[in-house]
Structure formats: C-alpha cells, structure tokens
Amino acid sequence: MMTDSRMARREPLGIFLYDPIQKKLTSEQKAHNRETEQIAETVRAKRQLEVQASTLGVSHESSPI
C-alpha cells in the first residue's frame, strides 16, 4: 500500500494464501502459496503498466495473464 498522498486501490482477485503462522504447511500448500504470489505479482505489474501508460498518454496493449 502506498504511504504518500497517492490513492491506493485494491482489487479482489479471488485467490488466497495458506497461513504459515497458524500451522506448518505441507509441500503442496507451499507450492500453492508460491504460485499464488506469482499470479498476484503479475497482476500488480500489469496494473502498474496500465497506470503508467495512461499517465503518459501512451496506448498500452494488454496481454492475457
């Protein structure tokens, strides 16, 4: 989340992470968390590119995730 005067927007992605603090995770749960974090980072980067393109007035071709 941004800490300055810029607005932050959250987008529900319908994904979840297993909580490693509540219990020890299985290898499948750890793999799920890694894959889910990669998906979330990909979406974040795509949104950032969209914002930068609109700020600069550049046409941005979006590719499927």
N, C-alpha and C positions, 0 to 999 in steps of 0.2 A: 504494500500500500504506500502511496506517496505521502510524504510528510510536509510538503510545502503547500502553497495555495492552489495548486492544480487539482482538478476534480478527479477522483478515482471512481471507476465504475466496475462493478462486479458482474460477472456473467455466470449463471449456474450452468455447469457442464454435465450434470447428471453422473459424475464419476466420484469415486471415494477411495480413501486410503485406509488400510488396516492400521490400527493404533499400536505401535510397538511398546508404548509405556504400560498399557493395560495388561498385556500378556506377551510372552515370547512368540514371535512369528514363525510360521512354517516357511520352508523354502518357496512354496507356491505363493504364499502371501507376500513375501519379499519381492518375488518376481512381479506380482501384480502391482505392488507399490512402485517399482521402478518403471514399469510400462505406463502406468497412470501418470506419473510425474513427467515422463517424456511427452505424453499427449498434452498435458496441461501447458508445458513449456512451449510446445509447437503452436498451440492456440494463442498463447500470450505473445509470441513473436509475430505471428500473423496479424494480430490486432495492432501491435505496435507499428508494423509496416503500413497498415491501412491508415492509422492516425498520421504518421509521418507523410505519407503520400497526399493525404487530404490537406495537411497543413502547408505543404509545398505546392499544392495545386497540380500534382502530377497524377496521371492516370495510373492506377495500380491494377494489374491483372492478378486476380486471386487464383491460386491453385487449390485443388481439393486437398484436404488434410489426410 
